[in-house]
């Protein structure tokens, strides 16, 4: 977390500079760099241990090691460059240096102690302001098909993710709403929760390590999406203190939905080709071009500029 407590004493090391490694999409390139370094060390040891005083290398073991290194080096260099370019392309592009501290929100996988209502399958457990399990996101198979619900113990809201709108609805209609606007390739999402507005900007077709929310008072809030495991991210965020646990959970659910849709659309483009979406970003940044009110196998969080 790079939230800043005050201008003099930043929390957890302070905000990351624009080109800090903390803004990169991932750090898998370090594994390739380490493997390349080990290959160089192995080659140096093999040459140093050669007992022959004559020019060249006479030891069969050293020759075998050098041959293996020569074969592997092009592969390792290619992997290093590929992963480094991928990390840079998924880099967070905003230059926000100071974030609000607000209240912490953490999305995690359910444990044995996290049980929903009868018939529910708990997808996420959301800890809000250090209260474990304050909110759960549950899957349920209803007569009309699969549904997703947000449950804070006091109320149960149905979650829907459509092409340009995400909602959490009660018996009287939508309670929390996220709406999409803006041109293709640079979408904006406005999340309206309990009288507050949080804006989020989505650019490009690559998942990003974090997003920035900007509220209607101009203050920035950080959402860290974390690594994707089993097709889902489990974000950690800071949101305004005025938000209820249900509203805070909805905010991070929106972000996780966006991340899952970006990943799904990108994977589909890789497997089917790029001709299906006609060059428009309506597919990848919302989840589908139609009305998908059922539960996607995605998890959520929300943000503003990446």
N, C-alpha and C positions, 0 to 999 in steps of 0.2 A: 504494500500500500504506500502510495506517495502523497497521501493527504498531508496538508500543512496545518499544524496547530496554530501557529502565529508567525509573523514575518521573521522573528529572530530565532526561534527554536523549531525547526521543521521536524515532523514526526517521521520515524523510520528512515532517516537519511535524506529527507526532503524530496522535492520534485525531480524527476529525471530530465536531463538535458535532451534536446531534440534527437541527437544521434546516440543516446545511451543504449547499451545492449538491452536494458529493461523495456525499451520500446519495440524491440524486434519481435517478429511473430513467433519464433521458437529458437532454440539453441542446439538443434541437432547437428549443426555444422561443427560444433565442438567435438563430437564423437569422431567425425571424419578427420578433423585436424589432429586429434589424439592418435588415431590409427596411422596417419601419415608420419607423425613424429616417431611412433614406435617402429615403423618400418625403417626409418632412417637410423635409429639407434641400433636395430638389429644388423643393418648393413655395416655400420661402423664397428660393431663388436666383431663381426665375422672377419672383416679386413684386419683388425688389430690382433686377432688370435691366430692368424695364418703364420705357421712356423717357418715357412720357406724364406730364406734370405734373398732368393732370386727375384727379379722383377716379375710382376704378375702374381696370381693367386694359385697356389698349387694344391691347397687343401680342398678335398672333395666336399666336405661339409660347408665350408665357406662359399664355395661356388654354388652349391644348392641354395643357400640362403640368399645370395646376391641375385640368383636367377628368379627366385620367388619374389623378391622385392621389386625387381625390374618389371615383372609381370603385373604386380599389384599396384604400383605407383600410379599409372594412368587412371585406374579405376578409383583409387582414393582421391586423386586430384579432381576427377570429374564429380565425385560425390560431394566433396568439400565445396566446390564452386556452385553446384546445383543447390545444396542446402542453404548456403549463404545468400544466394540470389533469392531463394524462396523466402527466407527470413526477412530480407529487406523489402520484398514486395508486399509482405503482410505487416509491415511496420506500422505502428500507430503514427498517423501523420499530423495530428493536432499538436499545438505547441503550448498547451495549458500547463502552467507552472505551479498553480496554487489551487487546491481543491478544498471544499467544505468538509468538515469532520462529521457533523450530524450524528446519525445513529448507524451502527454497523448492521449489515444484513449478510447472512451466509447461507448459501444453498448447498445441501449435502444429500448424499444417498441415504435412504431409510435404513435404520438398523432393526434388530429384533424387537426392540422396545417401542418402535414407531408403528403403531397399528391404526388404520383408518376405520371408518364406519363399516358395518357389515356389507359385503359386496364391493368394497373399494379396494383398489391396489394403490398403495402410496408410491408415487413417482419421485417426489422431492419432499424433503423436510427443510423448512426455512427457519433459521434462527434469527430473530429480530431483536436488536438492542440487548444482546446477551441473554435472551430468554429462549432456552432450547425448545425446539418444536413449536414455536409460536403459531406457525401456519404450515399446512401441508397442501401439496398439489396431488390430487388423486385421480386415477383413471377408473372409470366405471362403465360396464356394459349395460346400457339401457335398452328398452324395447325399440327405440328409434335409432339405435346404433351406439357406438362408443362415444363417451363423453369425458370431459376433463373438468374437475371442480377444484376451486380454491376454498379451503376450509380453515377458518381461524378460531373455531370453537363456538363463536357467537353467531356466525352466519356462514352460508354456503353459497358461493358464487360460481356460476358456470362460465368456463373460459372458452372463447371461440377465437380462432385465428383465420380471418378471411384475407382476400387479396390485398385490400388497402385499409383494413380495419381490424383491430384486436379489441375484444371486450371482455369484461367480467360482469356478468348480469345476475341480478336477483329476481325475485318474483315480480317486481315493478319495472323491470327493464335494466338497461346498462347502468352500472355503478361506476366503473372505471373504463376509460376508452383511450385507445391509441390510434391515431389517424395518420395516414401517409399522404405526402404531397411532394411536389417538386418534379423536375424533369428526370428522364431516364438517365441512369448513371450517377445521379447525385440526389438521392431521395432524402427527404426529411420526414421524421416521425415526431408527432406531438402527443405526449402522454398526459392526459388530463386526469388527475387524481385529487379528490378532496379539496377542490379550489386552487390547487397548484398546477402549473404547467411545466413539464420537463421536455426539452427539445433534444432530439437525437439526429445525427446526420450519418447516412450510410453511403459510402463510396466504394466502388470497385467490387470485385467478385471473390476476394480472398477473405477468409476468416481472420480476425485480428485479435491480439492478446487482451485488449481492453478497449473500453469506450468511455466517452465523456458525455454526461448529461449537463445541460445548462437550463437553470430554472428561469422563471419570469422576472426574477430580480437580478439576473446576470451572474449568479454564482454557479461555479462548476462542481460537478459531483462525479466521482470516479467509480467505474464498474470494471473489475478485473474478471475476465471470463475464465481464465485458467485453462488447463489442457483438456482436450476432448477425449473422453474415455467411454467406450461402448456407445459411441454416437451422441453423447451428451456432454455438455459443459456444466460445471457447478460453480457459479459465479460468487464472488465476494464484492460487496458494494458498500458505499456510504450514501445515505439518502437524507433529505431534510427531516429534522426531528418532529415536525408537525404531522408527518404521515403516520397513519395507523399501521399496525403489522400487516393487515390485508393489503393496503395500498402499497407498502414497501415491497411485499412479495409480488404484487402485480407488475411493478416496475422492473424487477429483475427477471420475471418470467418473460416479459416482452423482449428483453435483450437475448435471453436464451433461445427464444423462438426465432429471432432474426439470425442468430448464429447458426442454428440448425438448418434453416432454410437456405442460407448462403452455402453451407457445406453440401446439402442435398442437391441444389441446383448445379453447383460446380462439379460434383461427381457425375451428375447426369450428362452435363456437357462433355465431360471427358469420355464417357462411354458411348454417347449417342451422336456426338458431334455438335457443332455450334449453330446448326441451321434451325433448330426447333424454336428458339426464342426470338428469332428475327432481329437480333441485335438490341432488343429492349431488355431493361433490367427489371421489368415487373415480375418476372418469374423468380429470379434468384433472391431478391430482397424482401419477398413477402411469403414465399412458401409455395404458392401455386397461382395460376392465372385465374382460377375460379374460386368457388366458395367451399372452403374446407373447414367445416365446423367441428370435425372429429379431432381426436387427439393425435397430433403428430408425435413421433418418438423423438422429441426434442426437449431441451430444457432451457430455462430462461434467465435472461437478464437484459438490461437496457442501457443505452448510451447515446452520446451526441455527436462527436466528431472523431473520425479515425483517419 
